[in-house]
Amino acid sequence: MRHELQATLGGREVAIAVERGRDGQWRVAVEGGPARPVDAVEIRPGTWSLLMDGRSIVIDVDRRAGGTALLVGGEEVRVELADARRTRLAQAVGGRAAVRGELVRAPIAGKVVKVQVSAGAEVTAGQGVAVLEAMKMENEIRADRGGTVDTIHVQPGQSVDSGELLVTLR
């Protein structure tokens, strides 16, 4: 499945296309350029090892209320990622505010320990919405954007796979 992203780095917008082939290999294209193969392995939650063009890169991903920070080679890079299709849709209907919510998914497989929100509740960017237990550790899952809780898709005690939908915000 191909994912089109709009990344904002230091005020500059960059179009990124990410696709995982049937062979399990990731391919990444930047600014409409050719898709380049990337081996990506999550070493531990939030830390990725990438092999691209013969170079090995370790990236720590720190999701914060004000966006996402990447620690690459000892340097912190602030990045804001948005689904490019949603961004185009928002622009077509008159601005970013038109598409406000988000889908909060499980970044790891685990067991739902606690759901921290209820339907109809207002959620702010960075607020915890659920707690997952994985490998005997509890991980708070937070909303990136915020909005109003539309649907809660899980309940405490339920096992979830990586990428599974936890909460829908509008």
C-alpha positions in Angstrom: 0.0 0.0 0.0 1.4 3.4 -1.0 1.3 6.3 1.6 1.7 9.8 0.4 3.0 12.2 3.1 3.6 15.9 3.3 6.6 16.6 5.6 7.4 20.0 6.9 11.1 20.4 7.9 12.3 23.8 9.0 9.4 25.5 7.2 10.0 23.7 4.0 7.4 21.2 2.7 8.6 18.0 1.2 6.5 15.4 -0.6 7.3 11.8 0.4 5.8 8.5 -0.9 6.4 5.4 1.1 5.4 1.9 -0.1 6.0 -1.6 1.2 6.2 -4.2 -1.6 4.9 -7.7 -1.5 8.5 -8.8 -0.8 8.5 -6.8 2.4 10.9 -4.2 1.1 10.2 -0.5 1.8 10.6 2.0 -1.1 10.7 5.7 -0.5 10.5 8.5 -3.1 11.2 12.1 -2.2 9.8 15.0 -4.2 8.6 12.8 -7.0 12.1 11.3 -7.5 12.7 7.6 -8.1 11.7 5.1 -5.4 14.7 4.0 -3.5 14.8 0.7 -1.5 15.1 1.1 2.3 15.5 -1.6 4.8 13.8 -0.5 8.0 13.7 -2.4 11.3 12.2 -1.1 14.5 14.8 -2.0 17.1 12.6 -1.0 20.0 9.5 1.3 20.2 10.4 4.6 18.6 13.9 3.6 17.4 14.5 2.6 13.8 17.5 1.2 12.0 17.5 2.1 8.3 19.8 0.9 5.6 19.6 3.1 2.5 22.1 3.5 -0.3 24.6 1.4 1.6 24.4 3.7 4.7 23.2 2.7 8.1 21.2 5.3 10.0 19.6 5.0 13.4 16.6 7.3 14.1 14.9 7.9 17.4 11.3 9.2 16.9 10.0 11.4 19.7 6.3 12.3 19.3 5.6 15.6 21.1 2.6 17.8 21.5 4.1 20.3 19.1 5.0 17.8 16.4 7.6 15.1 16.0 11.3 15.3 16.7 13.8 12.9 15.1 17.2 12.3 16.6 19.5 11.4 13.6 23.2 11.1 14.2 23.1 13.1 17.4 21.2 16.0 15.8 17.5 16.8 16.5 15.3 17.5 13.5 11.7 18.8 14.0 9.3 17.3 11.5 5.5 17.6 11.0 4.0 14.8 9.0 0.6 14.9 7.4 -1.3 12.6 5.1 -0.9 14.3 1.7 -4.3 13.2 0.5 -6.0 14.8 3.6 -4.0 18.0 3.1 -5.1 18.2 -0.6 -8.7 17.6 0.4 -8.5 20.3 3.1 -7.1 22.8 0.7 -9.8 21.9 -1.9 -12.5 22.6 0.6 -11.1 25.8 2.0 -8.2 25.2 4.4 -6.6 22.8 6.9 -9.2 23.3 9.6 -11.8 21.5 7.4 -10.1 18.1 8.1 -9.4 18.2 11.8 -9.4 14.8 13.3 -7.2 11.7 13.0 -7.1 8.0 13.3 -5.1 6.9 16.4 -3.5 3.5 15.7 -1.5 1.1 17.8 2.2 1.7 17.0 3.0 -1.8 18.4 1.3 -5.0 19.1 0.1 -5.5 22.6 -2.8 -5.7 25.1 -5.0 -2.7 25.8 -4.6 -1.9 29.5 -6.7 1.2 29.7 -8.8 3.5 27.4 -8.2 7.0 28.7 -11.0 8.8 26.7 -14.7 8.5 26.2 -16.9 9.1 23.2 -17.6 12.8 22.7 -14.6 13.9 24.8 -12.3 16.7 23.5 -8.7 15.6 23.1 -5.8 17.9 22.7 -2.6 17.2 20.6 -0.3 15.0 22.7 -3.0 13.8 25.1 -3.0 10.1 26.0 -5.9 8.1 24.6 -5.0 4.5 25.5 -2.3 2.5 27.3 -0.9 -0.7 25.7 1.1 -3.3 27.4 3.9 -4.9 25.3 6.8 -7.0 26.6 5.8 -6.2 30.2 6.0 -2.5 29.6 3.1 0.0 29.5 3.1 2.5 26.6 0.8 5.5 26.6 -0.6 6.1 23.1 -1.2 9.8 22.3 -3.1 11.7 19.8 -1.0 13.7 17.3 -3.6 16.3 16.4 -6.5 16.2 18.7 -10.2 16.7 18.1 -13.4 15.1 19.5 -13.6 11.4 20.2 -15.9 9.9 17.6 -15.4 6.2 18.0 -13.4 4.0 20.5 -12.5 0.8 18.7 -11.0 -1.2 21.6 -11.6 -2.1 25.1 -9.4 -3.0 28.1 -8.1 -6.6 27.9 -8.3 -6.7 24.1 -5.1 -7.7 22.1 -4.2 -5.5 19.2 -1.8 -5.8 16.3 0.5 -3.0 15.2 -1.4 -0.5 13.1 -4.8 -1.5 14.4 -7.2 1.3 14.9 -7.7 2.4 18.6 -9.6 5.7 18.5 -11.1 7.8 15.8 -11.2 11.6 16.3 -13.1 14.1 14.3 
